[in-house]
Amino acid sequence: MSITLEKLASQGILDFENQFMENIERKLVHAHRQTIRDIFSDYIHVSDRIEYVATIFGMDFINDAKSLSANAAWYTLESIEKPIIWIINEINETDDDFEKIIPLIRKKVKAIILLGHKSAHTSHFLADHVEGIYRLKNIEQAVEFAYTIGDHGDAIVFSSMTEDCLHVKNFHDAALQFKRAVKGL
């Protein structure tokens, strides 16, 4: 991907980072997970995307609020080696890419915490793939509950999965709420 300074200046650095990360995600569909880890660990940190927040009693809290699609979620789930408690908002299970992450959900996700009242359909759909599915009203409650059901060695991952996250302005605001809730534990 070639870009001129003029184009970068006109579209803004955040937009460029988003396009860059999406391009990497598309090209790495069949890459080995160690290759994915190496690439992302060498890349300049992008906030709100697989961002380590804290380790509390052996549980890693990961902010992945920028993960707004099934394709982005695939990379998140693939790159985390630990059992996952996944905090998400509504998902679009009709998304063709969503079928790609079902095997990862079955293999790596031990519980899903769904945010809000609109999640009933998502809850029913995911019931075939994960034993523990819980619905909570907001991010703070979800973090506290994940902490109570989590075990030493788990990763508690917050992925927005949609820009319409419960009671927030955008995914960055959701990320800030997640980080505040983690720090409040």
Buried (B, 14 or more C-beta within 10 A) or exposed (E): EEEEEEEEEEEEEEEBBBEBBEEBBEEBEEBEEEEBBEBBEEEEEBEBBBBEBBEBEEBBBBBBBBBBBBBBBBBBBBBBEBBBBBBBBBBEBEEEBBEBBBEBBEEBBBBBBBBBEBBEEBBEBBEEBBEEBBBBEBBBBBBBBBBEBBEEEBBBBBBBBBEBBBEBEEBBBBBBBBBEBBEEE
